[in-house]
Amino acid sequence: MNQQDLIAWSRRALADARSVVVLTGAGISAESGIPTFRGGMQALWKSFDPQTLATPEAFARDPATVTEWYDWRRLKCREALPNPGHVALAELERRVVSRGGSFTLLTQNVDRLHQRAGSSSVTELHGNIMHWRCAATHRSVDPPDGPIPEYPWPSPHHPKAFVRPSVVWFGEALPSDALEIAHRAALAADLFMSVGTSAVVFPAAQFIELAAQTGARTIELNLEPTPISSRVDASIRGLAGDILPRII
Ligand SMILES: NC(=O)c1ccc[n+]([C@@H]2O[C@H](COP(=O)([O-])OP(=O)(O)OC[C@H]3O[C@@H](n4cnc5c(N)ncnc54)[C@H](O)[C@@H]3O)[C@@H](O)[C@H]2O)c1
């Protein structure tokens, strides 16, 4: 099928579906000016190794650099605006729910742009960068509107601890409640769509396989081929902000 046919097929599949699950990755926010980790032109960690910054070990070794890096990203996410891809998914949720169906949006993103676009059923698999907490007690600490005044940021709740972003670092477990929601939604889905994710970050990438095994129709939207491209019903190449409004 050519791109036009794939879009038409996806539009019909979405219109027929009663239980819709969408998984998004960094690609959907790229057009909002938030760089992705891998692939694409402005890979966020081109000059930094993600493993050296996004791990509990890095935070223990060099909390100042890790905090400054995340605070820079937090401010970048605050400045960004939702793009037509985020807006289209919020509209899809309204339509599916208004016809009595169920809709689940799973995101690997930490930027909160789905919520700002109007999506209400968002499950954050990797936490969110706007929420920070004491690394020792896990109690919330609200970051200021502007930059955090001190890197690292001493915790007000523990004399020896620093404050950290509530994101999931490499080597940390995903939140169990989010995993449970994702698992149940994937099993119940009759349509599963993956948007702007390189599909190499597990276990999130497994959900589309799970949905396919239980009979869901599957759609992938990405700029490039990924490990799941050959296994989905419709693999569409293009910009999320261009294609999603056309499908939805
Ligand atoms: N916006 C954010 O919150 C943000 C940004 C960067 C990284 N992350 C983190 O990245 C990790 C997961 O990796 P990932 O797979 O989501 O991202 P990734 O960086 O590994 O891959 C992004 C994918 O999006 C595709 N892509 C880029 N621009 C696109 C566009 N305009 N339309 C469609 N597809 C596009 C790329 O081809 C690539 O496959 C998570 O830990 C997540 O928390 C989040």
The ligand as an SDF file (V2000), in Angstrom:
LIG
                    3D

 44 48  0  0  0  0  0  0  0  0999 V2000
    9.7160   14.7940   24.8560 N   0  0  0  0  0  0  0  0  0  0  0  0
   10.1320   13.9750   25.8320 C   0  0  0  0  0  0  0  0  0  0  0  0
    9.5160   13.8400   26.8720 O   0  0  0  0  0  0  0  0  0  0  0  0
   11.3820   13.1590   25.5860 C   0  0  0  0  0  0  0  0  0  0  0  0
   12.3770   13.6520   24.7540 C   0  0  0  0  0  0  0  0  0  0  0  0
   13.5330   12.8730   24.5590 C   0  0  0  0  0  0  0  0  0  0  0  0
   13.6370   11.6260   25.1550 C   0  0  0  0  0  0  0  0  0  0  0  0
   12.6270   11.1650   25.9490 N   0  0  0  0  0  0  0  0  0  0  0  0
   12.8050    9.8220   26.5340 C   0  0  0  0  0  0  0  0  0  0  0  0
   13.2390    8.9230   25.4510 O   0  0  0  0  0  0  0  0  0  0  0  0
   13.0570    7.5800   25.8460 C   0  0  0  0  0  0  0  0  0  0  0  0
   12.2860    6.6970   24.8580 C   0  0  0  0  0  0  0  0  0  0  0  0
   12.7660    6.7790   23.6550 O   0  0  0  0  0  0  0  0  0  0  0  0
   11.7500    7.0350   22.4350 P   0  0  0  0  0  0  0  0  0  0  0  0
   11.6500    5.7650   21.6930 O   0  0  0  0  0  0  0  0  0  0  0  0
   10.5310    7.6940   22.9190 O   0  0  0  0  0  0  0  0  0  0  0  0
   12.5110    8.1220   21.6310 O   0  0  0  0  0  0  0  0  0  0  0  0
   13.7980    7.9790   20.7500 P   0  0  0  0  0  0  0  0  0  0  0  0
   14.5110    9.2750   20.8910 O   0  0  0  0  0  0  0  0  0  0  0  0
   14.5250    6.7450   21.0070 O   0  0  0  0  0  0  0  0  0  0  0  0
   13.1830    7.8540   19.2830 O   0  0  0  0  0  0  0  0  0  0  0  0
   12.3540    8.8180   18.7420 C   0  0  0  0  0  0  0  0  0  0  0  0
   11.7140    8.2330   17.4780 C   0  0  0  0  0  0  0  0  0  0  0  0
   10.8520    9.2220   16.9390 O   0  0  0  0  0  0  0  0  0  0  0  0
   11.0250    9.2590   15.5310 C   0  0  0  0  0  0  0  0  0  0  0  0
   10.6700   10.6110   15.1360 N   0  0  0  0  0  0  0  0  0  0  0  0
   11.4210   11.7390   15.2600 C   0  0  0  0  0  0  0  0  0  0  0  0
   10.7280   12.8190   14.8800 N   0  0  0  0  0  0  0  0  0  0  0  0
    9.5010   12.3750   14.4830 C   0  0  0  0  0  0  0  0  0  0  0  0
    8.3280   13.0240   13.9980 C   0  0  0  0  0  0  0  0  0  0  0  0
    8.2710   14.3550   13.8360 N   0  0  0  0  0  0  0  0  0  0  0  0
    7.2430   12.2500   13.7020 N   0  0  0  0  0  0  0  0  0  0  0  0
    7.2830   10.9000   13.8560 C   0  0  0  0  0  0  0  0  0  0  0  0
    8.3710   10.2430   14.3290 N   0  0  0  0  0  0  0  0  0  0  0  0
    9.4590   10.9630   14.6430 C   0  0  0  0  0  0  0  0  0  0  0  0
   12.4640    8.8610   15.2610 C   0  0  0  0  0  0  0  0  0  0  0  0
   12.5970    8.2970   13.9820 O   0  0  0  0  0  0  0  0  0  0  0  0
   12.7040    7.8350   16.3910 C   0  0  0  0  0  0  0  0  0  0  0  0
   12.3950    6.5320   15.9690 O   0  0  0  0  0  0  0  0  0  0  0  0
   12.2340    7.6630   27.0450 C   0  0  0  0  0  0  0  0  0  0  0  0
   13.0180    7.4110   28.1650 O   0  0  0  0  0  0  0  0  0  0  0  0
   11.6940    9.0850   27.1100 C   0  0  0  0  0  0  0  0  0  0  0  0
   11.4050    9.3650   28.4450 O   0  0  0  0  0  0  0  0  0  0  0  0
   11.5070   11.9100   26.1700 C   0  0  0  0  0  0  0  0  0  0  0  0
  1  2  1  0
  2  3  2  0
  2  4  1  0
  4  5  1  0
  4 44  2  0
  5  6  2  0
  6  7  1  0
  7  8  2  0
  8  9  1  0
  8 44  1  0
  9 10  1  0
  9 42  1  0
 10 11  1  0
 11 12  1  0
 11 40  1  0
 12 13  1  0
 13 14  1  0
 14 15  2  0
 14 16  1  0
 14 17  1  0
 17 18  1  0
 18 19  2  0
 18 20  1  0
 18 21  1  0
 21 22  1  0
 22 23  1  0
 23 24  1  0
 23 38  1  0
 24 25  1  0
 25 26  1  0
 25 36  1  0
 26 27  1  0
 26 35  1  0
 27 28  2  0
 28 29  1  0
 29 30  1  0
 29 35  2  0
 30 31  1  0
 30 32  2  0
 32 33  1  0
 33 34  2  0
 34 35  1  0
 36 37  1  0
 36 38  1  0
 38 39  1  0
 40 41  1  0
 40 42  1  0
 42 43  1  0
M  CHG  2   8   1  16  -1
M  END
$$$$
